[in-house]
């Protein structure tokens, strides 16, 4: 009786371990990583629209207030450049802020897509070229008036 009980416990432990390993492997492939900058978090994934000179970043609002405007610098990183001065290239006007595409207004805790207009035509993103967004805490502006929140339904 003890041997059968031990066998059942060992089998259930092994199956749970195998299922947890496959679940973690599946989540790690599809997971989107965010770089936490304090007030906001910037996703590692970006989009280069084919029909215009712009780049779209997914940004998460970590504050308790709605964000109305973000000013940031978009850099193109060339991994093959030998000269350190040409490795990072500023490709947007940092004095022109981003435009929110989805998620207007950018509510606290929400993820929204922000469009940044580029000064130069972006190259195709491949293994040798990547893009990054640099945002300083003082270049994030909040809404003066918070939008009305939906009232919770009473049971």
C-alpha contacts under 8 A as a table, 3 or more apart, distances in Angstrom:
res1	aa1	res2	aa2	distance
1	X	4	X	5.29
1	X	5	X	6.27
2	X	5	X	5.11
2	X	6	X	6.04
3	X	6	X	5.10
3	X	7	X	6.09
4	X	7	X	5.00
4	X	8	X	6.22
5	X	8	X	5.16
5	X	9	X	6.28
6	X	9	X	5.18
6	X	10	X	6.07
7	X	10	X	5.12
7	X	11	X	6.03
8	X	11	X	5.15
8	X	12	X	6.13
9	X	12	X	5.23
9	X	13	X	6.09
10	X	13	X	5.14
10	X	14	X	6.15
11	X	14	X	5.15
11	X	15	X	6.20
12	X	15	X	5.17
12	X	16	X	6.14
13	X	16	X	5.21
13	X	17	X	6.12
14	X	17	X	5.08
14	X	18	X	6.20
15	X	18	X	5.14
15	X	19	X	6.16
16	X	19	X	5.15
16	X	20	X	6.10
17	X	20	X	5.23
17	X	21	X	6.25
18	X	21	X	5.19
18	X	22	X	6.41
19	X	22	X	5.28
19	X	23	X	6.15
20	X	23	X	5.06
20	X	24	X	6.15
21	X	24	X	5.30
21	X	25	X	6.21
22	X	25	X	5.06
22	X	26	X	6.15
23	X	26	X	5.16
23	X	27	X	6.26
24	X	27	X	5.14
24	X	28	X	6.16
25	X	28	X	5.31
25	X	29	X	6.67
26	X	29	X	5.63
26	X	30	X	6.87
27	X	30	X	5.50
27	X	31	X	5.72
28	X	31	X	5.25
32	X	43	X	6.83
32	X	44	X	7.13
32	X	45	X	7.39
33	X	43	X	5.80
33	X	44	X	5.88
34	X	41	X	5.56
34	X	42	X	5.21
34	X	43	X	4.27
34	X	44	X	6.14
35	X	41	X	5.19
35	X	42	X	5.20
35	X	43	X	6.27
35	X	44	X	7.28
36	X	39	X	7.93
36	X	40	X	6.35
36	X	41	X	4.27
36	X	42	X	6.69
37	X	40	X	5.52
37	X	41	X	5.53
37	X	42	X	7.61
38	X	41	X	7.07
38	X	62	X	7.03
38	X	137	X	7.90
39	X	61	X	6.56
39	X	62	X	5.12
39	X	63	X	5.47
39	X	137	X	6.97
40	X	59	X	6.66
40	X	60	X	5.53
40	X	61	X	4.85
40	X	62	X	5.16
40	X	63	X	7.29
41	X	59	X	5.67
41	X	60	X	5.00
41	X	61	X	6.73
41	X	62	X	7.03
42	X	57	X	7.18
42	X	58	X	6.21
42	X	59	X	4.70
42	X	60	X	6.47
42	X	133	X	7.80
43	X	46	X	7.39
43	X	57	X	6.76
43	X	58	X	5.41
43	X	59	X	6.15
43	X	60	X	7.93
45	X	57	X	6.93
45	X	58	X	7.25
46	X	55	X	6.95
46	X	56	X	5.59
46	X	57	X	4.86
46	X	58	X	6.93
46	X	131	X	7.90
47	X	55	X	5.76
47	X	56	X	4.99
47	X	57	X	6.73
48	X	54	X	6.45
48	X	55	X	4.86
48	X	56	X	6.47
48	X	122	X	7.73
49	X	52	X	6.05
49	X	53	X	7.44
49	X	54	X	6.59
49	X	55	X	6.71
49	X	56	X	7.79
50	X	53	X	7.94
53	X	117	X	6.14
53	X	118	X	5.48
53	X	119	X	7.50
53	X	120	X	7.15
53	X	121	X	5.56
53	X	122	X	6.84
54	X	115	X	6.52
54	X	116	X	5.55
54	X	117	X	4.37
54	X	118	X	5.12
54	X	122	X	7.79
55	X	115	X	5.76
55	X	116	X	5.47
55	X	117	X	6.67
55	X	118	X	7.20
56	X	113	X	6.35
56	X	114	X	5.49
56	X	115	X	4.48
56	X	116	X	6.36
57	X	113	X	5.67
57	X	114	X	5.40
57	X	115	X	6.65
58	X	111	X	6.62
58	X	112	X	5.68
58	X	113	X	4.48
58	X	114	X	6.29
59	X	111	X	5.58
59	X	112	X	5.52
59	X	113	X	6.21
59	X	114	X	6.98
60	X	109	X	6.52
60	X	110	X	5.73
60	X	111	X	4.27
60	X	112	X	6.43
61	X	66	X	7.86
61	X	67	X	7.49
61	X	106	X	7.06
61	X	107	X	6.91
61	X	108	X	5.29
61	X	109	X	5.06
61	X	110	X	5.74
61	X	111	X	6.50
62	X	108	X	6.24
62	X	109	X	5.46
63	X	66	X	7.70
63	X	108	X	5.65
63	X	109	X	7.04
64	X	108	X	5.19
64	X	109	X	7.67
65	X	107	X	6.87
65	X	108	X	5.63
65	X	142	X	6.59
65	X	143	X	7.38
65	X	146	X	7.35
66	X	105	X	6.69
66	X	106	X	5.41
66	X	107	X	4.60
66	X	108	X	5.65
66	X	142	X	5.71
66	X	143	X	5.65
66	X	146	X	6.54
67	X	70	X	7.62
67	X	105	X	6.97
67	X	106	X	5.26
67	X	107	X	6.79
67	X	108	X	7.92
67	X	140	X	7.16
67	X	141	X	5.96
67	X	142	X	4.33
67	X	143	X	5.77
68	X	105	X	6.74
68	X	106	X	6.87
68	X	141	X	5.80
68	X	142	X	5.08
68	X	143	X	5.11
69	X	97	X	6.56
69	X	98	X	6.78
69	X	99	X	7.48
69	X	140	X	6.11
69	X	141	X	5.12
69	X	142	X	6.86
70	X	97	X	5.56
70	X	98	X	5.72
70	X	135	X	7.73
70	X	139	X	6.00
70	X	140	X	4.73
70	X	141	X	6.29
71	X	94	X	6.24
71	X	95	X	6.75
71	X	96	X	6.59
71	X	97	X	4.26
71	X	98	X	6.14
71	X	135	X	6.70
71	X	139	X	5.21
71	X	140	X	6.49
72	X	94	X	5.51
72	X	97	X	6.76
72	X	98	X	7.50
72	X	133	X	6.49
72	X	134	X	5.53
72	X	135	X	4.61
72	X	136	X	7.22
72	X	139	X	7.14
73	X	90	X	6.92
73	X	91	X	7.87
73	X	92	X	6.45
73	X	93	X	7.25
73	X	94	X	5.11
73	X	133	X	5.65
73	X	134	X	5.06
73	X	135	X	6.57
74	X	90	X	5.98
74	X	91	X	5.93
74	X	92	X	5.82
74	X	94	X	7.88
74	X	116	X	7.93
74	X	131	X	6.89
74	X	132	X	5.73
74	X	133	X	4.61
74	X	134	X	6.40
75	X	88	X	6.10
75	X	89	X	5.32
75	X	90	X	4.58
75	X	91	X	5.84
75	X	92	X	7.79
75	X	131	X	5.64
75	X	132	X	5.37
75	X	133	X	6.43
75	X	134	X	7.83
76	X	87	X	7.96
76	X	88	X	5.75
76	X	89	X	5.18
76	X	90	X	6.53
76	X	91	X	6.73
76	X	129	X	6.85
76	X	130	X	5.88
76	X	131	X	4.61
76	X	132	X	6.67
77	X	87	X	5.69
77	X	88	X	4.88
77	X	89	X	6.68
77	X	129	X	5.64
77	X	130	X	5.20
77	X	131	X	5.88
77	X	132	X	7.59
78	X	81	X	5.66
78	X	86	X	7.65
78	X	87	X	5.06
78	X	88	X	6.65
78	X	128	X	5.89
78	X	129	X	4.89
78	X	130	X	6.87
79	X	87	X	6.68
79	X	128	X	5.16
79	X	129	X	6.37
80	X	87	X	7.81
80	X	128	X	6.29
81	X	84	X	7.17
81	X	86	X	6.41
81	X	87	X	5.35
82	X	86	X	7.82
82	X	87	X	7.42
83	X	86	X	5.51
83	X	87	X	6.49
84	X	87	X	5.16
84	X	88	X	7.62
85	X	88	X	6.79
86	X	89	X	6.36
91	X	118	X	5.76
91	X	119	X	5.64
91	X	120	X	5.92
92	X	116	X	7.60
92	X	117	X	6.46
92	X	118	X	4.34
92	X	119	X	4.85
92	X	120	X	7.30
93	X	96	X	5.65
93	X	117	X	7.80
93	X	118	X	7.02
93	X	119	X	6.53
94	X	97	X	6.88
97	X	116	X	7.01
98	X	114	X	5.98
98	X	115	X	5.38
98	X	116	X	4.62
98	X	117	X	7.20
99	X	114	X	5.52
99	X	115	X	5.06
99	X	116	X	6.56
100	X	103	X	7.16
100	X	104	X	6.35
100	X	105	X	7.88
100	X	106	X	7.85
100	X	112	X	7.10
100	X	113	X	6.00
100	X	114	X	4.47
100	X	115	X	6.14
101	X	104	X	7.10
101	X	112	X	7.29
101	X	113	X	5.42
101	X	114	X	5.72
101	X	115	X	6.55
102	X	112	X	5.43
102	X	113	X	5.34
102	X	114	X	7.57
103	X	106	X	5.57
103	X	107	X	7.62
103	X	110	X	7.65
103	X	111	X	7.15
103	X	112	X	4.91
103	X	113	X	7.11
104	X	107	X	7.73
104	X	112	X	7.64
105	X	147	X	7.97
106	X	110	X	6.64
106	X	111	X	7.53
106	X	112	X	6.38
107	X	110	X	5.54
118	X	121	X	6.89
118	X	122	X	7.58
123	X	129	X	7.88
124	X	129	X	7.69
125	X	128	X	7.69
125	X	129	X	5.41
125	X	130	X	5.88
125	X	131	X	7.93
126	X	129	X	5.37
126	X	130	X	6.96
127	X	130	X	7.30
135	X	139	X	6.71
135	X	140	X	7.81
136	X	139	X	5.42
136	X	140	X	7.32
137	X	140	X	5.83
138	X	141	X	7.68
143	X	146	X	6.23
